[in-house]
Amino acid sequence: MPTAYGAEFRQDVIDVARKGEAPLAQIAKDFGLSVTTLKRWLAIADRKEIGVTRAADDSAEMRELRKRNLLLEQENEVLRRAAAYLARDINPK
Protein backbone atom coordinates (compact mmCIF):
# COMPACT_ATOMS: atom_id res chain seq x y z
CA MET A 1 0.00 0.00 0.00
CA PRO A 2 1.39 3.46 -0.87
CA THR A 3 2.74 5.54 1.97
CA ALA A 4 0.77 8.68 2.74
CA TYR A 5 2.98 11.75 2.86
CA GLY A 6 2.05 14.90 4.69
CA ALA A 7 1.38 18.18 2.93
CA GLU A 8 4.44 19.81 4.48
CA PHE A 9 6.71 17.01 3.27
CA ARG A 10 5.25 17.25 -0.23
CA GLN A 11 5.76 21.01 -0.30
CA ASP A 12 9.38 20.63 0.84
CA VAL A 13 10.07 18.11 -1.92
CA ILE A 14 8.38 20.35 -4.52
CA ASP A 15 10.39 23.36 -3.38
CA VAL A 16 13.66 21.45 -3.66
CA ALA A 17 12.71 20.12 -7.10
CA ARG A 18 11.79 23.58 -8.38
CA LYS A 19 15.18 24.98 -7.41
CA GLY A 20 16.61 22.82 -10.18
CA GLU A 21 19.88 22.19 -8.39
CA ALA A 22 19.70 18.43 -9.00
CA PRO A 23 17.99 16.08 -11.44
CA LEU A 24 14.51 14.90 -10.50
CA ALA A 25 15.74 11.32 -10.28
CA GLN A 26 18.31 12.29 -7.63
CA ILE A 27 15.81 14.36 -5.65
CA ALA A 28 13.29 11.51 -5.73
CA LYS A 29 15.95 9.06 -4.56
CA ASP A 30 17.10 11.38 -1.75
CA PHE A 31 13.55 11.70 -0.43
CA GLY A 32 12.70 8.03 -0.91
CA LEU A 33 10.18 8.59 -3.69
CA SER A 34 9.75 7.32 -7.21
CA VAL A 35 10.43 9.74 -10.06
CA THR A 36 6.84 9.25 -11.21
CA THR A 37 5.50 10.34 -7.84
CA LEU A 38 7.70 13.43 -7.84
CA LYS A 39 6.62 14.39 -11.36
CA ARG A 40 2.97 13.88 -10.42
CA TRP A 41 3.36 16.08 -7.34
CA LEU A 42 4.98 18.80 -9.45
CA ALA A 43 2.18 18.62 -12.04
CA ILE A 44 -0.49 18.81 -9.34
CA ALA A 45 1.24 21.78 -7.71
CA ASP A 46 1.48 23.56 -11.07
CA ARG A 47 -2.20 22.98 -11.78
CA LYS A 48 -3.15 24.24 -8.33
CA GLU A 49 -1.09 27.41 -8.70
CA ILE A 50 -2.44 28.16 -12.15
CA GLY A 51 -5.92 26.86 -11.38
CA VAL A 52 -6.46 29.03 -8.32
CA THR A 53 -6.45 32.16 -10.43
CA ARG A 54 -8.17 30.68 -13.46
CA ALA A 55 -10.71 28.35 -11.85
CA ALA A 56 -13.24 31.05 -11.05
CA ASP A 57 -12.81 32.63 -14.48
CA ASP A 58 -13.09 29.29 -16.23
CA SER A 59 -16.24 28.26 -14.40
CA ALA A 60 -17.90 31.62 -15.05
CA GLU A 61 -16.90 31.44 -18.69
CA MET A 62 -18.20 27.88 -18.88
CA ARG A 63 -21.59 28.94 -17.48
CA GLU A 64 -21.81 31.74 -20.04
CA LEU A 65 -20.87 29.37 -22.86
CA ARG A 66 -23.51 26.88 -21.77
CA LYS A 67 -26.16 29.62 -21.71
CA ARG A 68 -25.07 30.79 -25.15
CA ASN A 69 -25.12 27.23 -26.46
CA LEU A 70 -28.66 26.67 -25.14
CA LEU A 71 -29.85 29.90 -26.75
CA LEU A 72 -28.31 28.94 -30.09
CA GLU A 73 -29.88 25.49 -29.93
CA GLN A 74 -33.30 27.05 -29.26
CA GLU A 75 -32.87 29.50 -32.13
CA ASN A 76 -31.79 26.65 -34.40
CA GLU A 77 -34.91 24.66 -33.48
CA VAL A 78 -37.16 27.63 -34.27
CA LEU A 79 -35.49 28.07 -37.66
CA ARG A 80 -35.75 24.34 -38.39
CA ARG A 81 -39.48 24.37 -37.62
CA ALA A 82 -40.03 27.52 -39.69
CA ALA A 83 -38.20 25.98 -42.64
CA ALA A 84 -40.28 22.80 -42.35
CA TYR A 85 -43.51 24.85 -42.19
CA LEU A 86 -42.62 26.93 -45.24
CA ALA A 87 -41.40 23.89 -47.20
CA ARG A 88 -44.75 22.21 -46.58
CA ASP A 89 -46.57 25.04 -48.39
CA ILE A 90 -44.17 25.02 -51.34
CA ASN A 91 -44.04 21.29 -51.98
CA PRO A 92 -47.36 19.70 -50.87
CA LYS A 93 -47.53 15.91 -50.90
N, C-alpha and C positions, 0 to 999 in steps of 0.2 A: 504494500500500500504506500502511495506517495507520502512523503513527509510534509506536513503543513508548516510553512514558514510564516513568521510574523511580518506585519506590514513594515515595521522599522528595519528588519533585516533585508527585506526586498528593496526598500528605498536605498539602503546603504550599498547594496550590490549594484543597483541601477546607477547610482551616483559615481561609483568607481568605474563602471563600464563606460559611462558617458565622458569621463575624462580622457579616454583614449590612450592612456599610458601603456596599456598592455593589450594583447589580442584577447578577443572574447573567450577563446578556448582556455587561455591561461587564467583569466579571471574566474571562469566557471569552475575550473579545477581547484583554484585556491579556496573558493567558497564551498566546495563540495557539491556543485550542481552540474547538470548536463548543459551542454552548449545550447541545446534546443530550449531548455527551460529559461536560460538567460535571454535568449533571443525573443522568446514569447513574452517575458516580463518587460523587456524593452519596448516591444510593439504595443503592449497594453498601456504602458506608461505614456508612450507617444500619443496613442488614441485618446487617452484621458486628458492630456494637456491640450490637445487640439480640440477635442470634443467638448470640453467645458465651455469654450467660447462659442463654438459653432452649434452646439446641440439645440439651444433655444432658437437660434435663427433657422436651423434646418427644420425643426418641427413646425415652426410658424409658417415657413415657406411651404412645407409639405401640406399643411392644412389649406393654405390658399390654393395650391395646385389641385388638391382634391375638389375644392369648391368649384374652381374653374373647369375642371374636367366634367363634373356633374352638370354644370350649366351647358357646356358644349354638347354633351350627350343628349340633354333635353332639347336643345335647339335642333340638333341633327334629327331627332325623332319627329319633331314638328315638321321639318322640311321633308322628311321621308313620307309622312302621311299626306302632306299637301301635294307632293308629286304624284303619289298613288291616286289621290282624289282627282286631280286634273287629268291624269292619263286615262282614267276611267271614262271621262267625258269625250276624249279625243278618239279613243279606240274601243268602242263598245263591243262586247262579245255576245 
